[in-house]
Amino acid sequence: MFRHAVFTAFLLSLLSNHATGNTVENCISKQLDNANIDISAAVNGAGISEQELIVTIQLESRKRFYHATAPEGQTLEFRDEIVDELINTRLLSNYAYFDQGIQVEDAAIRLKNLELDEELADKDLSDGQITTVKTYYICSFEREILVAKLRKLIEDNTTVTPVDVQQYYRQHPEKFTSPIRNRIGLILIGVHPTAAAEAWVEAKTKADQLYFALNEGAVFEQLAAEHSTDISARHGGDMGYQHQGMLGNSVETAAESLEPGQFSEPMYLLEGWAIVRLIEREPAELNPFEAVAERAEGLTLRDAKEAAWNALVTLLRDTANITYNLE
């Protein structure tokens, strides 16, 4: 957790004037992370320190961004996102502990303390500094557990009715609609990736000749069987029905512009030169409810759980006294 070169800098930024001793108590019961100086935001009178915000930004940046910092122009937006996450975590964890009676097991806190003691043992820090660092991580640890337990409680108590499922199905037909399927025919004049330029020229010439023959009335299936290097040649070039996304963009784009029976001009692919034919097209179709009822119920419940959680967050924020002190 702490075995990173930047950790020492994090430690120093966590120092506070009131830290004494080297024992960390249960954070939530004592509200040990409530700041009274250098406050970046406050929740119902309890301050979130500027130091806590800075360190949380640094830690989250390491998780989210390749260069461990928000992209240029997004720094303030990212900061505002993190401070709101800290506010939400305070509200939710306090609600879990004080209103719902949810607890963090003492054994888990003791184990976390032991882990922190081991990690900090070789750091050149005073007892007060160690206490401050441990307070930050213990409080974050406890609050994350409480929020997770609260979310599970909310989700476990969220249910949906058959009427809810039916309504969800009607309101979200796109989730239960089978996409367009194109039955594709292909003639591929393959070229090995390491082949010289001459091989590509020869392949293009052959593809042009086959295209001319098709326009003169030649049978696509016969030409595919005789000349195509794709495995579909054994079926006269018939690749079967293909959902969108199963073939490359070039082939799918070509098929979309065709009507059944039509074929494309020779087109370049990574594998060689190809002629694409649209054999048949099945339109998008809404599946009957009976065929997707189980999936509809799962999606309805998933969205209901998310809505219940978001509603709780909104309620807690709307009924809280939240102030910001950001430059």
QUIQUITA-V421454 format. One line per field, one symbol per residue. ss: DSSP state (H for helix, E for strand, - for the rest). phi: phi as a letter, one per 30 degrees, with the letter a starting at -180 (. if undefined). psi: psi as a letter, one per 20 degrees, with the letter a starting at -180 (. if undefined). A space follows every 50 residues. Layout:
ss = ???
phi = ???
psi = ???
This chain:
ss = ------HHHHHHH-------------HHHH----E---EEEEE--EEEEH HHHHHHHHHHHHHH----------HHHHHHHHHHHHHHHHHHHHHHHHH- -----HHHHHHHHHHHHHHH------HHHHHHHHHHHHHHHHHHHHHHHH HHHHHH-----HHHHHHHHHH-HHHHEE--EEEEEEEEEE------HHHH HHHHHHHHHHHHHHH----HHHHHHHH---HHHHH--EEEEEE-----HH HHHHHH------E---EEE--EEEEEEEEEEE--EE--HHHHHHHHHHHH HHHHHHHHHHHHHHHHHH---EEE---
phi = .cdbdddeddeddcdbdcdbibccdedddchdcdcbbhdcabbhicdcdd dddddddddddddcceciadeejcddddedddddddddddddddddddcc idbceeddddddddddeddceccdbdedddddddeedddddddddddddd ddddddccbbcedddddddddbdddbcddebccccbcccdbdecdddddd ddddddddddddddddjddeedddddbdcdddedciidcidbdejdcded dddddddccejdbddebdbddkcbccbcdbbcddbdddeedbeddddddd deddddddddddedddddccccbcbcd
psi = gjmqhihhhgghiiqrhjpqakpprpgghilijoqjqlphrqolipqoqh gggghhggghhhhhqgjkqqqpijghggghgghhgggggggghgggghhi kpqpphhhggghgggggghihjqmqrhhggggghgghggggghggggghg ghgghhjprqrhggggggghilhhijpprpppopqpopnqpqhjqrhhhh gggggghhghgghghjjqpghghghhhqiqhihikkioiappqpihrqhg gggghhiqqphqqrrpqprhibpqpppogrpprqppqqghijgghggghg gghhgghgghhgggghghjqopqqmp.
